[in-house]
Structure formats: C-alpha cells, structure tokens
Amino acid sequence: MSGEPPDSGPSSSGKSGGVLSLRGLEKRFGGLVALEGVSFDVREAEIVGLIGPNGSGKTTLINIVTGLFPPTRGTVRLGDIDITGIQAARVARSGIGRTFQGIRLFNHLTVLQNVLVTASVAGAHASAAGWQERARSALGKLGLGHLAYRFAGSLPYGDQRRCEIARALALEPRYVLVDEPFAGMSADESDALIAQLRQVRTTYECGLLVVDHDLRVIHDLCERVVVLNEGQKIAEGRPDDVYADPSVIEAYVGEKAAAQFASSTSKAPGDGHDGANPEGGEIR
C-alpha cells in the first residue's frame, strides 16, 4: 500500500484537472527531517484521512500545502497548476482552505464576522451582499446560522471547531484540509460533524483531507487513508486494509487496538467504545 499513489483518473464530481497532487514532499528543519518523500493525491469530492503518531509530519504536510512554508524538495500541484511554495493567501485564493489544530478564531468578533473575513478575501471583487451570502451559507452548512451574532470566544468548544470549518468554506474551496476537527468531541458530537462534513463534500463538491487520531471517525468518514510515521508514508488504502496493515499496527494502532477495532466495525458507529487507545489512535 505504500509507494506512489495510483493513477488519479477523472474526479468523481465529473470535473477534470482538479486533483490535489503531492509528489516527493520533503521538509528539513536543520538536521531534523520532518517529511521525507511523501506522495499521494486527493481527488475532488473525495474524503481522505491522514493519520499517524504525534510528530509524524501531518501538520507539517498541511503547512506546506497551504503555503505557510515551502518544502525542501517536492511539488504540490492543483490540477495543472504548480502551487509549490507560493504565499498562503494565493493558495487560499486558488481554492484550498484549511483549519488549524489549535483554534484560531477572532474571539472578540461575532461568528458571522469571523467567516466574513475569509469571504471578503476570497471574493475581493464581489459585493458586500455577496460576502454575506457566502458567509451565511457556510454557517448554515455547519449548523451555526442561529449563532451568527454570538461572539466567537463565547461558543462551546465544538461550535468553535465548526466555526473554523465554516470560515474555510467561505472560500468556496476545491479542497479543505482539516487538522484534528474531532479532538475533544464526544461520540455524538463526532457523529454530527461526520454528517456535516459529508454534506459539505456534496454541496461544495470539494475534497477533504482530514487529520485526526480518532480511528473510528476516520474509518466512518473517509474513503481512503494515508498513514505517516517519522515523516514517511508507510501505508495508503481503504480504512479496513490500512488498519490491518502490520506496519501501521506496529507504528501507530497497536495490536490490542487493532483487534478491538476489527471487532467493533460490524457495530453501529460509536457503540461500545469510549476513550483513548494508549498505544496510538483513539477508538470511540
């Protein structure tokens, strides 16, 4: 399952030339190798999970794709366009949105104002009414429309996470890279967000790259999973296949958790599993 990704082919949305393609990504910080030779694709309207131990390079990869810093080697392409190393604002305008592992809202602005910031940047030539329409549509998709005039800092944790995703959606993006959106959520909250992200994928026809440690969530949400360990891709494929991969079990999941997950996949999502796996990812 490791190595070069399979041929992308046409996207499931029927559009052509819109694959987000990462090839040979490497990032070095002095003598530290954070990423080494990582290659995979995310297709339009596809949901891909990115998992691995802490420090395996997941957030570094997102930072490279979204232009926060350039790779040491390798390329990032959006369709036929090479976006490697371009400024973050240009990456966003090209159609790639993101959220952060640590919530980065403007706490003293309202929820609507937070999303309008992105809408106005993405639609610089649109009218104020157009920005409002983008922002309110994004809030509605995440179930936050009724909280539009609340200060962002006053929201519960889960709603703050959703507000960050809504802000990324105000770009009307082709891809959204979501960094640990399920962290700190209960199983019921996670299930609600899974449904909302599926709706986002359908409505916006955008691809999602989702980083998280909750193995049940990644399994239920994603069509494909990529695994990083010590900066290298060690597996890629369907969730069931990846979770059973011996290299993934050894590096991240652990034998006990792998067996636990295998026995739970025939149950309804969230049944019978609450808490963290001390050997690696979470199963809830």
N, C-alpha and C positions, 0 to 999 in steps of 0.2 A: 504493500500500500504506500510505501514511501517512494521517493524519486520524483520525476517530473509528473505534473498533473496530466490527466487525459486530455485529448483534443476537446475544445470547448463546444464547437458546433454552434448552431443558432441558439439564441436565448429562448426561454420558454414563453416570453412575452410576445414573440414574433418580431421583435426589433433586431437589427443586425449591427455588428460592430460596436457593441456596448459592453464587452467583457472587461472587468477589472482584473488585470493580469500582473502578477508579481513574479519576477524572474531573478533568481540568484541573489536575493537580498542579503547583504552583509552589513553589519554595523559594529564598529570597534570604537571603544572609548579608551584611548591609550592602549594598555595591554589587555583590557577586558574585551572579549568577543561576546557581544550581546545577541547577535544574529549571524548565522553562517549558512549561506547557500540556500535560502528558503524560497521555494517556488510553489505557487498554486494560483488558481483562478477563482473568482466569484462571478457568477453569471447574473444577468438581470433577472429580477423576480425570484432569486434563489436565496435560501437562508442557510448560511454556513456557520458552524460552530468552530471556535478557536479555543482549545483548552491546553492545559499543561501546568506543571508546578509553578509556584511563585518564582519569579526570576528567570523564567524560561524564554522571555523575549516577546510576549504577547503585546504588551502596551508599547514596547519599542517599535514593533511592526506597525501598529496603528499610527504612532507618531511619524514614522517615515512616510506612510501612505498619505497622511493628511498634511504633510509639509512642515511639521514642527522642526524636524531636522533632516538633512539629506542622508542617504545611505553611503557607506564607504564604497560599496560596489553594488551592482544590480540595477534593475529598472522597475518602474511602476508605470503601467500603461492603462489608459481608459479608452477602450476601443483602439482606434488607430493613433491616438494622441499620447505622446510620451510626457508624463507629468512628473517625472523623477526630479525631486529636489526643488520644485517651484514653490513659491511662497504659499503659506497656508490659506490666505484669503483667495488666491487664484484657484487653489484646489477646491475650496468650498464653492466658488462660482462655477467651477467645471462640473459640479454635481455630486460631490462627495461630502456628506455630513458626518458628524461624529458626536458622541458623548464622552465624558471623562469618568475615570474610575472614582475620583473624588468629585463630588457635586460642585459645579462652578456656576451657580446662578447669581444674579444680581439681587441680593436678598431684600434690598430696600426699594426695588421696583416691583410692580404688580406682575402677576403671571403673564398677562397679556403683553405688558411692556417688554418682558424678557424675550418673548417669542417675536415681537415686532422688531427687536434689534436685528435678529437674523433675517427676517422677511425683508427689511429695508435694505440690508446689504446685498442680499441675493437678487432682489428686484429693484436695483438702483434707478432704473428708468421707468418704473411703474408709479402709479399714483398712490397717495396715502390710502385711498379706499382699497386699492389692490393689495397693499401691505396688510391691511386689516383683514381682508378676505383670506389671504394666505395664513395669517396667524390664527384666526378663529377656526379655520378648517383643521389645522394641525392640532389645536387644543381639543376640538371635538373628537378627533380620531383616538385620542388618548383618554377620553372621558373627563376632561378638565374644563370644559366650557363653562360650567357653573362656578368655577373658581377664578375666572379671568381677572377679577378686580381684587383678589386677595394678594397681599404681599407675599412674594415667593418664599421669604425666610420664615413665614408663619405656617407653611404647609407641612403636613406629616412627611416623613422620610420617603415613603413610597410615591407620594404625589410629586415630590421634588424630583425623583428619578424620572417620572413620566413627563414632567415639565422640560427636563433636559432633552428627552427624545422629541417632544413637540417642537422645541427650538431647532433641532436638526432638521425636522420635517418641513419647517418653514422655508428651507432652501428649495423645496420640491425636488429632492435629490434623486439621482440614479442609484446611489448606494449610501447606506448609513452604517457606520462602524460603531458598535455599541459596546462599551467597556464595563463589564460587570453590572448590568442593569438589575439583576435579581438579588444582588448582595443585600442581606438584612431583611429580605421579604419572607413572609410566611408562605406555606404551600398554597393557600387560597389566593394570596396576592400574586404569587408567581403564575398561577393558572390564569388569572385575569389578564396579566401582562402578556402571557403567551398568546391569548386570543387577540389582544390589541395589536401585537406585532404581526400576527398573521393578516389582520385586516389592513395594516399599514402596507404590507407587501402587496396585497391585492389592489388596494386603492391607488397607490403611487407607482405600482409596477417596478419597485426598486429592490435591489439586492440588499441583504443584511449580512454583516459579519458580526457575530455575537460572541464576545468573550465572557465566560463565566466558569465558576467552579462547581455549579450545581449540575451534576451529571444527568439527573432525571429531566431537568428543564432542557438541557442541550439535546438530549435524546428525543424529547417530545416535540421540540420546536424545529430542529434542524434536519435538512435532507442529507447533509454531508458534514463531516467533522474533520478538522485538521489538528494534529497534536504536535506541540513543540516541547522539546526538552533540551536544556542547556544551549538554547539558541538554534537548534537544528530541528527540522521537520522529521519526525520519526514515524508518522502514520497519517493516512488520509483515506477516507471512505465513508461508508454508511455507519451510523452510530453503533449498531449492534456488532458490526465487524470490527470497528475500531476498539470498542470496549473489551472485546475478547482477544485483541492482539497481545501476545506475550510481552512485547517491548513496552506497550502502553501500561499494562498491568504492573510491570516491574518499575517503570519510571514514575507513574502517577496514580493509577487507580488502586493498586494493591489487590492481592488475591482475595482477601476477605470481602472487600467492597465489590469486586467484580462478580463474585459468586452471589452476593446479596442483590446486586443489580440484575443479574441474569434471572434470578428467581422472582423478581418484582416486575419485570417488564410485561408479564401477562396480566397484571392487575391494572385497575384504573389509575390514572395519574394521581400521585400523592398518597395512595393507600399504603399505610403501614410503615412508612419510612419518614422519620423526622430527625434532623440533626446532621452533624458533620462526620465525615469519614476521616479519622486521624491519619490514615495512610495517604490521602490525596484529596480528590474532589469530594463534593457533598452529594449524598443521595437523600432526597426528601420526598 
